[in-house]
Amino acid sequence: MKEKRNKWVNVGDRVVVTSGNEKGQTGKVIARTSNRVVIEGLNIRKKHVKPQSRMQQGIVEMEGSIDASNVSICDEKGNPVKLKVKVDGDKRHLVYTKEGKEVAYRDVKKKKD
């Protein structure tokens, strides 16, 4: 089975949830694995933590992960956008179209070979 993933979502990006219980809410990505993202303040879960030295104990609220295919990068107003890669010489940029104009989102890092 082919793995669904949103390869442009990185830590620090502002995203909007497109499906699930948190649909329509926006937040900042604080962690990412291959196909899961953790968004600040969304998908809050309660975890029972045993007492240990120097750690919080009892019932702790923490963010749960969301599948990366259920989030989309958003603009400053919180509207989801579709990103495209634009090549300028040897540099690559992620851009999206807003009101007929291309808006630069960020640079794309080169993969290590």
C-alpha positions in Angstrom: 0.0 0.0 0.0 1.3 3.4 -1.0 2.0 5.7 2.0 0.1 9.0 1.8 2.2 12.0 2.9 2.4 15.7 2.6 6.1 16.2 1.8 6.1 20.0 2.1 5.0 20.2 5.7 8.0 20.9 8.0 8.4 21.8 11.7 7.5 25.5 12.2 5.0 25.7 9.3 1.5 27.1 9.9 -1.1 24.5 8.9 -4.9 24.1 8.8 -6.5 20.7 9.5 -8.6 19.6 6.6 -10.4 16.6 8.1 -11.1 14.9 11.4 -12.3 16.2 14.8 -10.1 19.4 14.6 -11.3 20.3 11.0 -10.8 24.0 10.2 -8.5 24.8 13.1 -5.0 26.2 12.5 -1.7 25.8 14.4 2.0 25.5 14.2 3.8 22.2 13.5 6.0 21.3 16.5 7.0 17.8 15.5 7.0 15.5 12.5 7.7 11.9 11.7 7.5 10.3 8.3 3.7 10.6 7.9 2.5 12.1 11.2 2.6 15.7 12.5 2.0 17.2 16.0 0.3 20.6 15.9 0.6 23.0 18.9 -2.7 23.2 20.8 -4.6 20.7 18.7 -5.7 17.1 19.2 -5.2 17.3 23.0 -5.0 14.0 24.8 -4.7 13.1 28.5 -1.9 10.8 29.6 -1.5 9.2 33.0 2.2 9.6 34.1 3.7 7.7 36.9 5.8 9.7 39.5 9.4 10.0 38.5 12.1 12.4 39.6 12.1 15.8 37.9 9.1 15.0 35.7 5.5 16.1 35.8 3.2 13.4 37.3 -0.4 12.7 37.4 -2.8 13.4 34.5 -0.9 15.4 31.8 -2.5 17.0 28.8 -0.4 16.7 25.6 -0.9 17.1 21.9 -1.5 13.9 19.9 -0.3 13.4 16.3 -2.4 13.8 13.2 -1.8 12.1 9.8 0.1 14.5 7.5 -2.4 13.9 4.7 -5.1 15.6 6.9 -3.3 18.9 7.1 -2.6 21.6 4.5 -0.2 24.6 4.6 -2.2 27.8 5.1 -1.6 31.5 4.4 -1.7 34.2 7.1 -5.5 34.3 7.2 -5.8 30.5 7.8 -7.0 29.6 4.3 -5.4 26.4 2.8 -3.1 26.9 -0.2 -1.7 24.7 -2.9 2.0 24.9 -3.2 4.1 24.7 -6.4 7.8 24.4 -6.8 9.4 27.2 -8.9 13.0 26.9 -10.1 15.2 30.0 -10.4 18.6 28.8 -11.7 19.9 26.4 -9.1 17.5 27.5 -6.3 14.0 26.1 -5.7 11.2 28.0 -4.0 7.7 27.0 -2.8 5.1 29.4 -4.1 1.3 29.7 -4.1 -1.0 31.9 -6.1 -3.1 34.6 -4.3 -5.3 37.0 -6.2 -3.5 36.2 -9.5 0.0 36.9 -8.1 2.6 34.3 -7.0 3.6 34.6 -3.3 6.8 33.0 -2.2 6.4 30.7 0.8 9.9 29.5 1.5 13.0 27.9 -0.1 13.2 24.1 -0.6 16.2 22.4 0.9 18.2 20.1 -1.3 18.2 16.4 -0.3 21.5 14.9 0.7 22.6 12.1 -1.7 
